[in-house]
């Protein structure tokens, strides 16, 4: 691991100022991805800015009839929060199924979203839920936040503060894990809003999280697993590796989408 300078931010403004002073600096949230990359020599930031003591980033509260989840809330905290379990239980279930207990105690919502790993769970849940991502200076719709492989709309000196979720919806997430890493070989999140609108997001295909428009269209006409029979993402948006081929990942996405819809209880539109 290359040497680096360690700084600890006390508030969001400190982190923003440090990023502007050091354009190659990186923010340290839970460290589950960044520190591993540094150990492997894949990342060598000269400055690390620790957000661990920025209290305002750990807020988890009601936001009108919705939810506000701060960027430094851990997966474990979201999974256990009574408010999340009450208002958007599918989101609590998603958080509770990430990796293992040790990772869930350290990994954070904001770290996962800002890293935008193409096999991570949080991006699929956030995109399907149509969440609003809030930074130190603006609000970004989930549809505009994820821009590609490990890429987001965040500016180099911008800090993700948290995410706002509408609770008048139901959400379920289904995934097939790669056994060693616990990342998703494929994962599908399905959200159904109170008015019947449906959003479907897919992770694990290899090019970054994305909406699945054809699945959304079919489920809008008939909200039932059978509406997705024979449907799978276009293989052109998937990548294969030593764990699974692109074709298999697309097959899994179709299976998981039907499984996620089945968890709604089989209600038909």
Buried (B, 14 or more C-beta within 10 A) or exposed (E): EEEBEEBBBEBBEBBBBBBEEBEEBBBBBBBBBBBEBBEEEEBEBEBBBBBBEBEEBBBBEEBEEBBBBBBBBBBBBBBBBEBBBEBBEBBBBBBBBBBEEEBBEBBBBBBBBBBBBBBBBBBBBBBBBBBBBBBBEEEBEBEEBBEEEEEBBBEEBBBBBBBBBBBEBBBBBBBBBBEEEBBBBBBBBBBBBEEEEBBBBBBBBBEBBBBBEBBBEBBBEEBBBEBBEEBBBEBEBBBBEEBBBBEBBBBBBBBBBBBBBBBBEEEEE
